[in-house]
Amino acid sequence: MIKTREQWLKERRKGIGASEASAVLGLNPYMSNIELWQIKTGRIEPEDISQKPYVKYGIESEPHLRALFALDFPQYEVSYREYDLFRNSQHPFIFATLDGRLVEKATGRKGVLEIKTTEILKSMQKENWKDKIPDNYYVQVLHQLLATGWDFVILKAQLKYDFDGEVFLQIKHYRIERSEVEEDLEYLEEKEVKFWTKNVLGDKKPDLILPAL
C-alpha cells in the first residue's frame, strides 16, 4: 500500500499513469510521446509542477468538489483513498490513481470519479468542453477504466471564467459507460502495450506523433 507522495512518484516510473496516457497517442498538449518515452526510460526527469498555482488550486478544491458531488448525486456511494492506485490485471504497467470511487447503490456497479478544474482563458478552451470531454481527458478516463476494470466513469468539471475580475463558475458532468466505449478501450490498450513493451522495455525511441490540426 502506498502511503507517501515519494512512494507514489516512485511507482509512477514503473508504468503509464492516467494523465500520461494521452501522450502515447499524441493527444497530450503538455507532453509529446517522445518526452514520455524519455521520462519512462530515465533519460530526463519529469517536471515538478506541484507548486504551480493551477495545480495547487486543483488539489485544494478536489475534496470540496467531491463532497459536492456526493450531495448532488445521492444515488452513489462516494469514497476516496489517498494514493488510490489501481493496476490492470493483465498489464500492471497500466495504472491509475483515482480522485474518487463510486458505487451505484441500486445496482452495486462500480465507477470512477474524475475531477477537473480549469480556467477558461480562450474561446477554443470553451469549445473543447462543449458537449464533450477534451481529447486528452477522454483518453485519461478510458485509461482509468482499463486500470480498474470498472463499469463507468463520471467526470466532474469545474470551468472557471474571469471577466475583468468577476469570476463565473460552470459545473459540467460527463458519464461514460464502459459498454459504450469498448472499441476505444481496445485501441488504447493496444497502443499502450506497444509503447511500453516495444519503446520503453525495448528502449526504442518512438516516432513523434503530432496532433491532428
GUPA-359031 format. One line per field, with one value per atom (N, C-alpha, C): x, y, z; atom name. Coordinates in nm, 4 decimals. Example, Ala and Ser with C-alpha at 12.3 -4.5 7.8 and 13.67 -1.06 7.14 Angstrom:
BEGIN
X	c(1.3190	1.2300	1.3200	1.2850	1.3670	1.2900) $
Y	c(-0.5690	-0.4500	-0.3300	-0.2250	-0.1060	0.0030) $
Z	c(0.7800	0.7800	0.7800	0.7080	0.7140	0.7870) $
bavex	c(N	CA	C	N	CA	C) $
***
This chain:
BEGIN
X	c(0.0848	0.0000	0.0884	0.0554	0.1326	0.0839	0.1774	0.1401	0.1950	0.2949	0.3557	0.3647	0.3782	0.3925	0.5204	0.6253	0.7518	0.7351	0.6634	0.6378	0.5543	0.4569	0.3698	0.4479	0.5349	0.6162	0.7083	0.7602	0.8474	0.7701	0.6456	0.5637	0.5287	0.5147	0.4780	0.5846	0.7078	0.8147	0.7985	0.7186	0.7089	0.5964	0.5335	0.4242	0.3697	0.2507	0.1849	0.0654	0.0642	-0.0461	-0.1552	-0.2712	-0.3865	-0.3612	-0.2959	-0.2719	-0.1646	-0.0901	0.0145	-0.0341	-0.1458	-0.1904	-0.2102	-0.2620	-0.2881	-0.1592	-0.0463	0.0813	0.1192	0.0809	0.1083	0.0441	-0.0731	-0.1466	-0.1166	-0.0285	-0.0003	-0.1104	-0.1871	-0.3010	-0.2844	-0.1647	-0.1400	-0.0811	-0.1496	-0.0995	0.0253	0.0614	0.1738	0.2943	0.2802	0.3884	0.3752	0.4832	0.4810	0.5055	0.4803	0.5073	0.6574	0.7402	0.8852	0.9293	0.8722	0.9050	0.8632	0.7463	0.7026	0.8012	0.8442	0.9430	1.0736	1.1177	1.2416	1.2285	1.1104	1.0876	1.0871	1.0148	0.9998	1.1279	1.2168	1.3449	1.4564	1.4220	1.5203	1.6130	1.5799	1.6665	1.6496	1.5303	1.5057	1.4188	1.4222	1.3383	1.2068	1.0954	0.9687	0.9676	0.9034	0.8938	0.8075	0.8534	0.7748	0.6797	0.5512	0.4519	0.3659	0.4053	0.3199	0.2976	0.3883	0.3750	0.3142	0.2786	0.2148	0.0749	0.0339	-0.0947	-0.2137	-0.2207	-0.3379	-0.3405	-0.2216	-0.2150	-0.2561	-0.2051	-0.2397	-0.3891	-0.4447	-0.5893	-0.6680	-0.6265	-0.6961	-0.6913	-0.5749	-0.5587	-0.6429	-0.6412	-0.7117	-0.8633	-0.9074	-1.0520	-1.1121	-1.0296	-1.0805	-1.1697	-1.1299	-1.2185	-1.3533	-1.3565	-1.4822	-1.5728	-1.5146	-1.5931	-1.6408	-1.5605	-1.6023	-1.7204	-1.7140	-1.8235	-1.9497	-1.9336	-2.0476	-2.1119	-2.0293	-2.0834	-2.1672	-2.1161	-2.1888	-2.3241	-2.3290	-2.4549	-2.5530	-2.5016	-2.5873	-2.6346	-2.5575	-2.5892	-2.5917	-2.6958	-2.7040	-2.7241	-2.7459	-2.7625	-2.6301	-2.5201	-2.3894	-2.3283	-2.2620	-2.1704	-2.0391	-1.9887	-1.8662	-1.7600	-1.6431	-1.5340	-1.4028	-1.3040	-1.1738	-1.0637	-0.9559	-0.8372	-0.7164	-0.6329	-0.5156	-0.4215	-0.3639	-0.2745	-0.3437	-0.4700	-0.5555	-0.5192	-0.4190	-0.3609	-0.4127	-0.4619	-0.5111	-0.4272	-0.4073	-0.3316	-0.4175	-0.4001	-0.4666	-0.4215	-0.5167	-0.4854	-0.3906	-0.3966	-0.3093	-0.1827	-0.1938	-0.0809	-0.0602	0.0141	0.0260	0.0938	0.1577	0.2165	0.1089	-0.0139	-0.1271	-0.1927	-0.1717	-0.2238	-0.2892	-0.3673	-0.4360	-0.4552	-0.4408	-0.4705	-0.6005	-0.6973	-0.8328	-0.8618	-0.9474	-0.9993	-1.1141	-1.1754	-1.2853	-1.3362	-1.3949	-1.4601	-1.6111	-1.6827	-1.8277	-1.8866	-1.9956	-2.0758	-2.2199	-2.2804	-2.4208	-2.5060	-2.5744	-2.6437	-2.7491	-2.8181	-2.9274	-2.8792	-2.7566	-2.7083	-2.5798	-2.5033	-2.3738	-2.2619	-2.2939	-2.1909	-2.0880	-1.9612	-1.8519	-1.8115	-1.7741	-1.7316	-1.6217	-1.5616	-1.4534	-1.5094	-1.4699	-1.4987	-1.3707	-1.3744	-1.2608	-1.3020	-1.2164	-1.2471	-1.1476	-1.1980	-1.1132	-1.1523	-1.0523	-1.0750	-0.9925	-1.0529	-0.9792	-1.0271	-0.9361	-0.9712	-0.9816	-1.0957	-1.1198	-1.0636	-0.9542	-0.8872	-0.9093	-0.9410	-0.9603	-1.0903	-1.1473	-1.2731	-1.2561	-1.1359	-1.1123	-1.1224	-1.0764	-1.0877	-1.2341	-1.3176	-1.4610	-1.5211	-1.4790	-1.5317	-1.4937	-1.3738	-1.3271	-1.4152	-1.4837	-1.5688	-1.7165	-1.7490	-1.8884	-1.9393	-2.0302	-2.0963	-2.0009	-1.8769	-1.7837	-1.6697	-1.5899	-1.4702	-1.3521	-1.2621	-1.1425	-1.0682	-1.0052	-0.9462	-0.8515	-0.7643	-0.6665	-0.7340	-0.8433	-0.9145	-1.0003	-1.0498	-1.1233	-1.0321	-0.9112	-0.8147	-0.7822	-0.7726	-0.7420	-0.8477	-0.9755	-1.0783	-1.0909	-1.0623	-1.0562	-0.9481	-0.8332	-0.7220	-0.7626	-0.8400	-0.8856	-0.9762	-1.0588	-1.1404	-1.0525	-0.9469	-0.8543	-0.7859	-0.7459	-0.6724	-0.7605	-0.8849	-0.9726	-1.0570	-1.0923	-1.1860	-1.3303	-1.3579	-1.4905	-1.5871	-1.7116	-1.8224	-1.8437	-1.8061	-1.8341	-1.7411	-1.7377	-1.6644	-1.7578	-1.7526	-1.8174	-1.7089	-1.7012	-1.6057	-1.6815	-1.6402	-1.6974	-1.5984	-1.6397	-1.5510	-1.6029	-1.5130	-1.5450	-1.4706	-1.5454	-1.4878	-1.4968	-1.3857	-1.3777	-1.3496	-1.4336	-1.4192	-1.3930	-1.3002	-1.2702	-1.2867	-1.3960	-1.4221	-1.3984	-1.2836	-1.2499	-1.2617	-1.2116	-1.2089	-1.3335	-1.4363	-1.5576	-1.5537	-1.5629	-1.5462	-1.6814	-1.6880	-1.8060	-1.7633	-1.8437	-1.8142	-1.9236	-1.8830	-1.9762	-1.9374	-2.0331	-2.0080	-2.0691	-1.9909	-2.0380	-2.0105	-2.0988	-2.0791	-2.0886	-1.9950	-1.9918	-1.9840	-2.0727	-2.0751	-2.0366	-1.9465	-1.9045	-1.9259	-2.0061	-2.0304	-1.9273	-1.8687	-1.7686	-1.8234	-1.9472	-2.0062	-2.0180	-2.0143	-2.0313	-1.8983	-1.7868	-1.6564	-1.5579	-1.6082	-1.5216	-1.4173	-1.4562	-1.3604	-1.2482	-1.2832	-1.1812	-1.0894	-1.1445	-1.0635	-0.9646	-1.0101	-0.9214	-0.8099	-0.8445	-0.7446	-0.6395	-0.6846	-0.5919	-0.5028	-0.5613	-0.4821	-0.3742	-0.4106	-0.3132	-0.1974	-0.2270	-0.1228	-0.0348	-0.0944	-0.0156	0.0748	0.0227	0.1048	0.2225	0.1967	0.3038	0.4077	0.3622	0.4549	0.5431	0.4809	0.5587	0.6544	0.6060	0.6897	0.7954	0.7544	0.8474	0.9384	0.8799	0.9581	1.0286	0.9577	1.0186	1.1060	1.0473	1.1267	1.2280	1.1904	1.2816	1.3791	1.3611	1.4497	1.4633	1.3499	1.3474	1.2669	1.3302	1.2638	1.1454	1.0280	0.9107	0.9172	0.8430	0.8258	0.7387	0.7708	0.6929	0.5531	0.4512	0.3127	0.2661	0.2315	0.1846	0.0319	-0.0260	-0.1734	-0.2311	-0.3485	-0.4164	-0.4623	-0.4519	-0.4925	-0.6402) $
Y	c(-0.1198	0.0000	0.1248	0.2202	0.3431	0.4431	0.4964	0.5852	0.7272	0.7472	0.8797	0.9204	1.0503	1.1017	1.0486	1.0341	0.9831	0.8413	0.7567	0.6209	0.6222	0.7112	0.7210	0.7646	0.8636	0.9100	0.7992	0.7196	0.6080	0.5049	0.4775	0.3802	0.4284	0.5593	0.6145	0.5856	0.5671	0.5363	0.3965	0.3125	0.1720	0.1454	0.2505	0.2287	0.3594	0.3510	0.4652	0.5049	0.6285	0.6785	0.7372	0.7623	0.8084	0.9425	1.0349	1.1663	1.1626	1.0511	1.0360	0.9624	0.8924	0.8032	0.8762	0.9980	1.0701	1.1027	1.1099	1.1346	1.0188	0.8981	0.7809	0.7979	0.8620	0.8815	1.0157	1.0950	1.2274	1.3273	1.3075	1.3953	1.4747	1.4753	1.5488	1.6857	1.7948	1.9276	1.9701	1.8953	1.9348	1.8428	1.7287	1.6319	1.5490	1.5359	1.4529	1.3070	1.2175	1.0762	1.0508	1.1313	1.1167	1.1630	1.2711	1.3177	1.2141	1.1524	1.0468	0.9303	0.8911	0.7833	0.8194	0.9439	0.9877	0.9801	1.0146	1.0084	0.8639	0.7777	0.6395	0.5585	0.5999	0.5303	0.5973	0.7001	0.7632	0.8607	0.9006	0.9939	1.1373	1.1722	1.3045	1.2890	1.3902	1.3927	1.4642	1.4139	1.4846	1.6179	1.7162	1.8485	1.8403	1.9045	1.9116	2.0309	2.0014	2.1084	2.1246	2.0599	2.0573	2.1948	2.2893	2.4218	2.5254	2.4822	2.5761	2.6116	2.7378	2.7810	2.6977	2.6629	2.5891	2.4466	2.3892	2.2547	2.2598	2.3582	2.3717	2.3989	2.4800	2.5071	2.3784	2.2983	2.1736	2.0775	2.0667	1.9758	2.0217	2.1523	2.2035	2.2048	2.2171	2.2207	2.0807	1.9817	1.8461	1.7904	1.7961	1.7391	1.8097	1.9393	2.0138	1.9730	1.9570	1.9176	1.7729	1.6900	1.5513	1.5479	1.6285	1.6351	1.6920	1.7897	1.8468	1.7424	1.6617	1.5551	1.4581	1.4220	1.3293	1.3875	1.5190	1.5842	1.5875	1.6164	1.6316	1.4981	1.3909	1.2611	1.1536	1.1556	1.0600	0.9161	0.8932	0.7563	0.6798	0.7511	0.6869	0.6889	0.5826	0.5855	0.6435	0.7447	0.8121	0.7933	0.7461	0.7285	0.7704	0.7927	0.8384	0.7839	0.7407	0.6983	0.7656	0.8259	0.8941	0.7936	0.8333	0.7468	0.6149	0.6264	0.5107	0.4556	0.3696	0.3255	0.1871	0.1770	0.0508	0.0129	-0.1184	-0.1684	-0.2628	-0.2582	-0.3511	-0.4937	-0.5863	-0.7224	-0.7949	-0.7649	-0.8303	-0.7508	-0.6201	-0.5322	-0.4361	-0.4761	-0.3942	-0.2590	-0.2388	-0.1072	-0.0059	-0.0505	0.0399	0.0621	0.1793	0.2047	0.3419	0.3616	0.4898	0.5184	0.6456	0.6936	0.7729	0.7367	0.7890	0.9095	0.9979	1.1094	1.0642	0.9535	0.9024	0.7703	0.6914	0.5663	0.5854	0.5260	0.5334	0.3927	0.3783	0.2558	0.2981	0.2471	0.2754	0.1958	0.2659	0.1993	0.1000	0.1309	0.0458	-0.0842	-0.0821	-0.1984	-0.2590	-0.1806	-0.2278	-0.2117	-0.1534	-0.1330	-0.0310	-0.0546	0.0315	0.1306	0.2503	0.3521	0.4399	0.5149	0.6084	0.7498	0.8287	0.9718	1.0463	1.1226	1.2051	1.3507	1.4325	1.5735	1.6615	1.7582	1.8517	1.9950	2.0786	2.2221	2.2892	2.3821	2.4505	2.5936	2.6813	2.8221	2.8470	2.8956	2.9206	3.0578	3.0548	3.1795	3.2159	3.1146	3.1378	3.0720	3.1242	3.0688	2.9231	2.8849	2.7477	2.6523	2.6967	2.6128	2.5860	2.6870	2.6712	2.5727	2.5837	2.4966	2.3506	2.3292	2.1928	2.1206	2.1968	2.1379	2.1343	2.1827	2.1921	2.0547	1.9992	1.8717	1.7533	1.7699	1.6578	1.6842	1.5810	1.5934	1.6209	1.7128	1.7316	1.5989	1.5831	1.4547	1.3980	1.4818	1.4292	1.3782	1.4426	1.3955	1.2722	1.2640	1.1439	1.0219	1.0354	0.9249	0.8921	0.9933	0.9715	0.8847	0.9134	0.8341	0.6949	0.6816	0.5476	0.4658	0.5266	0.4596	0.4154	0.4974	0.4608	0.3381	0.3266	0.2071	0.0851	0.1033	-0.0075	-0.0515	0.0449	0.0126	-0.0554	-0.0099	-0.0616	-0.1807	-0.1834	-0.2849	-0.2541	-0.1305	-0.0966	-0.0617	-0.0301	-0.0218	0.1154	0.2209	0.3546	0.4579	0.5735	0.6899	0.8095	0.8910	1.0225	1.1280	1.2181	1.3283	1.4527	1.5114	1.6368	1.7478	1.8432	1.9514	2.0856	2.1618	2.2996	2.3931	2.4651	2.5605	2.6999	2.7671	2.8969	3.0064	3.1092	3.2224	3.3468	3.4308	3.5558	3.6702	3.7460	3.8600	3.9890	4.0517	4.1788	4.1697	4.0593	4.0428	3.9798	3.9573	3.8920	3.7449	3.6576	3.5137	3.4465	3.3649	3.2833	3.1368	3.0494	2.9068	2.8292	2.7325	2.6429	2.4993	2.4191	2.2791	2.1899	2.0964	2.0007	1.8590	1.7659	1.6250	1.5433	1.4534	1.3658	1.2216	1.1378	0.9970	0.9105	0.8168	0.7237	0.5818	0.5070	0.3666	0.2800	0.1884	0.1004	0.0293	-0.0161	-0.0930	-0.0120	0.1217	0.2069	0.2476	0.2147	0.2593	0.1429	0.0226	-0.0950	-0.0862	-0.0370	-0.0268	0.0712	0.1836	0.2815	0.2234	0.1461	0.0830	-0.0154	-0.0949	-0.1915	-0.1211	-0.0118	0.0647	0.1239	0.1867	0.2479	0.1423	0.0304	-0.0763	-0.1255	-0.1458	-0.1907	-0.0923	0.0369	0.1384	0.1494	0.1380	0.1480	0.0261	-0.0920	-0.2136	-0.2046	-0.1600	-0.1457	-0.0441	0.0693	0.1728	0.1200	0.0505	0.0061	-0.1070	-0.2045	-0.3216	-0.2920	-0.2270	-0.2017	-0.0827	0.0279	0.1509	0.1650	0.1388	0.1557	0.0353	-0.0822	-0.2009	-0.2344	-0.2117	-0.2372	-0.1237	-0.0135	0.1032	0.1532	0.1616	0.2092	0.3382	0.4431	0.5732	0.5675	0.6124	0.6098	0.7232	0.7068	0.8172	0.9234	1.0481	1.1578	1.1566	1.1637	1.1728	1.3160	1.3813	1.5194	1.5210	1.6086	1.6159	1.6618	1.6099	1.6489	1.7943	1.8672	2.0076	2.0193) $
Z	c(0.0000	0.0000	0.0000	-0.0871	-0.0987	0.0061	0.0854	0.1943	0.1796	0.0945	0.0821	-0.0647	-0.0872	-0.2234	-0.2869	-0.2069	-0.2589	-0.3127	-0.2387	-0.2847	-0.4128	-0.4160	-0.5330	-0.6567	-0.6416	-0.7541	-0.8040	-0.7122	-0.7498	-0.8301	-0.7884	-0.8596	-1.0002	-1.0159	-1.1470	-1.2522	-1.2101	-1.3049	-1.3655	-1.2994	-1.3392	-1.4393	-1.4880	-1.5815	-1.6357	-1.6941	-1.7560	-1.6698	-1.6231	-1.5431	-1.6310	-1.5716	-1.6488	-1.7171	-1.6476	-1.7064	-1.8154	-1.8231	-1.9242	-2.0487	-2.0370	-2.1444	-2.2768	-2.2717	-2.3961	-2.4708	-2.4002	-2.4671	-2.5583	-2.5207	-2.6041	-2.7411	-2.7464	-2.8713	-2.9379	-2.8777	-2.9330	-2.9082	-2.8007	-2.7719	-2.6428	-2.5872	-2.4637	-2.4983	-2.4643	-2.5016	-2.4243	-2.3198	-2.2350	-2.2496	-2.3188	-2.3267	-2.4539	-2.5312	-2.6516	-2.6148	-2.7084	-2.6839	-2.6674	-2.7311	-2.7152	-2.5767	-2.5285	-2.3930	-2.2894	-2.3092	-2.2167	-2.2196	-2.3383	-2.3527	-2.2810	-2.2955	-2.2298	-2.0777	-2.0259	-1.8809	-1.8335	-1.9042	-1.8592	-1.8748	-1.9625	-1.9781	-1.8981	-1.8184	-1.7312	-1.7997	-1.9211	-1.9930	-1.9449	-1.9020	-1.8456	-1.7215	-1.6369	-1.5179	-1.5489	-1.4998	-1.5224	-1.4503	-1.5110	-1.4483	-1.3235	-1.2170	-1.0939	-1.1059	-1.1224	-1.1394	-1.0148	-0.9057	-0.7861	-0.7247	-0.7505	-0.6905	-0.7844	-0.9040	-0.9971	-0.9455	-0.9571	-0.8990	-0.9444	-1.0732	-1.1211	-1.0659	-1.0408	-0.9822	-0.8357	-0.7622	-0.6209	-0.6048	-0.6942	-0.6886	-0.7092	-0.8066	-0.8347	-0.7176	-0.6548	-0.5411	-0.4223	-0.3947	-0.2778	-0.2974	-0.4204	-0.4456	-0.4570	-0.4819	-0.5079	-0.3975	-0.2692	-0.1672	-0.1590	-0.1863	-0.1825	-0.2994	-0.4175	-0.5337	-0.5200	-0.4571	-0.4333	-0.3360	-0.2306	-0.1341	-0.1995	-0.2863	-0.3572	-0.4479	-0.5132	-0.5976	-0.5138	-0.3958	-0.3085	-0.2668	-0.2460	-0.2088	-0.3257	-0.4443	-0.5620	-0.6192	-0.5942	-0.6536	-0.5445	-0.4612	-0.3501	-0.3952	-0.5237	-0.5725	-0.5775	-0.5481	-0.5468	-0.4066	-0.3712	-0.2579	-0.3093	-0.2417	-0.2844	-0.1765	-0.2164	-0.1205	-0.1850	-0.1012	-0.1500	-0.0611	-0.1234	-0.0506	-0.1144	-0.0346	-0.0867	-0.1524	-0.2663	-0.3438	-0.3788	-0.4222	-0.4509	-0.5883	-0.5935	-0.7189	-0.7587	-0.8827	-0.9379	-1.0589	-1.0763	-1.1907	-1.2736	-1.4049	-1.4942	-1.4615	-1.4555	-1.4115	-1.5059	-1.6361	-1.7333	-1.7614	-1.7541	-1.7856	-1.6685	-1.5664	-1.4451	-1.4659	-1.5825	-1.6106	-1.6486	-1.6709	-1.6921	-1.5564	-1.4987	-1.3644	-1.3566	-1.2519	-1.2343	-1.0866	-1.0508	-0.9165	-0.9242	-0.8427	-0.8583	-0.7694	-0.8202	-0.7406	-0.6513	-0.6863	-0.6048	-0.6583	-0.5691	-0.6061	-0.5964	-0.6903	-0.6900	-0.6880	-0.6153	-0.6208	-0.6428	-0.7500	-0.7795	-0.6813	-0.5925	-0.4821	-0.5309	-0.6372	-0.6842	-0.7466	-0.8019	-0.8768	-0.8219	-0.7438	-0.6963	-0.7975	-0.9130	-1.0156	-0.9678	-1.0052	-0.9603	-1.0691	-1.0247	-1.1190	-1.0631	-1.1523	-1.1202	-1.1184	-1.0205	-1.0202	-1.0541	-1.1613	-1.2015	-1.1885	-1.1282	-1.1039	-1.1782	-1.2522	-1.3249	-1.2910	-1.2751	-1.2635	-1.3726	-1.4430	-1.5482	-1.5606	-1.5938	-1.6139	-1.7633	-1.8073	-1.9489	-1.9852	-2.0609	-2.0982	-2.2445	-2.3262	-2.4689	-2.5138	-2.6226	-2.6726	-2.7142	-2.7626	-2.8038	-2.6853	-2.5681	-2.4490	-2.4171	-2.4283	-2.4032	-2.5024	-2.6285	-2.7339	-2.7072	-2.6506	-2.6227	-2.5211	-2.4354	-2.3321	-2.3738	-2.4921	-2.5349	-2.5797	-2.5014	-2.5350	-2.5425	-2.4949	-2.4971	-2.3999	-2.3788	-2.2963	-2.3887	-2.3549	-2.4370	-2.4567	-2.5728	-2.6107	-2.5058	-2.4496	-2.3538	-2.2269	-2.1862	-2.0669	-2.0987	-2.2213	-2.2623	-2.2559	-2.3070	-2.3003	-2.1549	-2.0721	-1.9305	-1.8626	-1.8862	-1.8198	-1.8810	-2.0116	-2.0702	-2.0021	-1.9809	-1.9138	-1.7730	-1.7051	-1.5710	-1.5751	-1.6795	-1.6953	-1.7212	-1.8002	-1.8243	-1.6955	-1.6144	-1.4915	-1.3878	-1.3756	-1.2699	-1.3137	-1.4424	-1.4895	-1.4522	-1.4080	-1.3580	-1.4710	-1.4322	-1.5269	-1.5906	-1.5212	-1.5739	-1.5103	-1.5728	-1.5207	-1.5234	-1.4191	-1.4224	-1.4025	-1.4983	-1.4880	-1.4465	-1.3357	-1.2865	-1.3190	-1.3987	-1.4410	-1.3910	-1.3293	-1.2921	-1.3875	-1.4660	-1.5604	-1.4987	-1.4932	-1.4258	-1.5285	-1.5260	-1.6166	-1.5325	-1.5776	-1.5078	-1.6073	-1.5902	-1.6773	-1.5991	-1.6263	-1.5610	-1.4089	-1.3539	-1.2090	-1.1500	-1.2328	-1.1844	-1.2255	-1.1265	-1.1504	-1.1718	-1.2765	-1.3039	-1.3072	-1.2480	-1.2437	-1.3147	-1.3924	-1.4597	-1.4271	-1.3828	-1.3493	-1.4565	-1.5059	-1.6049	-1.5558	-1.5914	-1.5591	-1.6873	-1.7044	-1.8206	-1.7705	-1.8211	-1.7814	-1.9008	-1.8779	-1.9821	-1.9320	-2.0062	-1.9756	-2.0472	-1.9765	-2.0361	-2.1608	-2.1521	-2.2612	-2.3903	-2.3794	-2.4967	-2.5605	-2.4960	-2.5478	-2.5598	-2.5774	-2.5812	-2.6928	-2.8097	-2.9202	-2.8873	-2.8265	-2.7877	-2.6799	-2.5885	-2.4845	-2.5447	-2.6388	-2.7035	-2.7794	-2.8473	-2.9224	-2.8288	-2.7197	-2.6255	-2.5612	-2.5213	-2.4594	-2.5552	-2.6812	-2.7815	-2.7941	-2.8011	-2.8174	-2.6930	-2.5745	-2.4520	-2.4352	-2.4658	-2.4565	-2.5535	-2.6754	-2.7737	-2.7273	-2.6769	-2.6306	-2.5181	-2.4212	-2.3049	-2.3407	-2.4156	-2.4444	-2.5507	-2.6593	-2.7689	-2.7417	-2.6955	-2.6832	-2.5490	-2.4388	-2.3065	-2.2708	-2.2647	-2.2295	-2.3387	-2.4649	-2.5762	-2.6009	-2.5278	-2.5371	-2.6810	-2.7488	-2.8863	-2.8931	-2.9400	-2.9473	-3.0427	-3.0001	-3.0895	-3.1911	-3.2992	-3.3922	-3.3287	-3.3535	-3.2985	-3.3578	-3.2710	-3.3163	-3.2959	-3.4050	-3.3972	-3.3943	-3.3111	-3.3042	-3.4355	-3.4693	-3.5930	-3.5812	-3.6897	-3.6907	-3.7222) $
bavex	c(N	CA	C	N	CA	C	N	CA	C	N	CA	C	N	CA	C	N	CA	C	N	CA	C	N	CA	C	N	CA	C	N	CA	C	N	CA	C	N	CA	C	N	CA	C	N	CA	C	N	CA	C	N	CA	C	N	CA	C	N	CA	C	N	CA	C	N	CA	C	N	CA	C	N	CA	C	N	CA	C	N	CA	C	N	CA	C	N	CA	C	N	CA	C	N	CA	C	N	CA	C	N	CA	C	N	CA	C	N	CA	C	N	CA	C	N	CA	C	N	CA	C	N	CA	C	N	CA	C	N	CA	C	N	CA	C	N	CA	C	N	CA	C	N	CA	C	N	CA	C	N	CA	C	N	CA	C	N	CA	C	N	CA	C	N	CA	C	N	CA	C	N	CA	C	N	CA	C	N	CA	C	N	CA	C	N	CA	C	N	CA	C	N	CA	C	N	CA	C	N	CA	C	N	CA	C	N	CA	C	N	CA	C	N	CA	C	N	CA	C	N	CA	C	N	CA	C	N	CA	C	N	CA	C	N	CA	C	N	CA	C	N	CA	C	N	CA	C	N	CA	C	N	CA	C	N	CA	C	N	CA	C	N	CA	C	N	CA	C	N	CA	C	N	CA	C	N	CA	C	N	CA	C	N	CA	C	N	CA	C	N	CA	C	N	CA	C	N	CA	C	N	CA	C	N	CA	C	N	CA	C	N	CA	C	N	CA	C	N	CA	C	N	CA	C	N	CA	C	N	CA	C	N	CA	C	N	CA	C	N	CA	C	N	CA	C	N	CA	C	N	CA	C	N	CA	C	N	CA	C	N	CA	C	N	CA	C	N	CA	C	N	CA	C	N	CA	C	N	CA	C	N	CA	C	N	CA	C	N	CA	C	N	CA	C	N	CA	C	N	CA	C	N	CA	C	N	CA	C	N	CA	C	N	CA	C	N	CA	C	N	CA	C	N	CA	C	N	CA	C	N	CA	C	N	CA	C	N	CA	C	N	CA	C	N	CA	C	N	CA	C	N	CA	C	N	CA	C	N	CA	C	N	CA	C	N	CA	C	N	CA	C	N	CA	C	N	CA	C	N	CA	C	N	CA	C	N	CA	C	N	CA	C	N	CA	C	N	CA	C	N	CA	C	N	CA	C	N	CA	C	N	CA	C	N	CA	C	N	CA	C	N	CA	C	N	CA	C	N	CA	C	N	CA	C	N	CA	C	N	CA	C	N	CA	C	N	CA	C	N	CA	C	N	CA	C	N	CA	C	N	CA	C	N	CA	C	N	CA	C	N	CA	C	N	CA	C	N	CA	C	N	CA	C	N	CA	C	N	CA	C	N	CA	C	N	CA	C	N	CA	C	N	CA	C	N	CA	C	N	CA	C	N	CA	C	N	CA	C	N	CA	C	N	CA	C	N	CA	C	N	CA	C	N	CA	C	N	CA	C	N	CA	C	N	CA	C	N	CA	C	N	CA	C	N	CA	C	N	CA	C	N	CA	C	N	CA	C	N	CA	C	N	CA	C	N	CA	C	N	CA	C	N	CA	C	N	CA	C	N	CA	C	N	CA	C	N	CA	C	N	CA	C	N	CA	C	N	CA	C	N	CA	C	N	CA	C	N	CA	C	N	CA	C	N	CA	C	N	CA	C	N	CA	C	N	CA	C	N	CA	C	N	CA	C) $
***
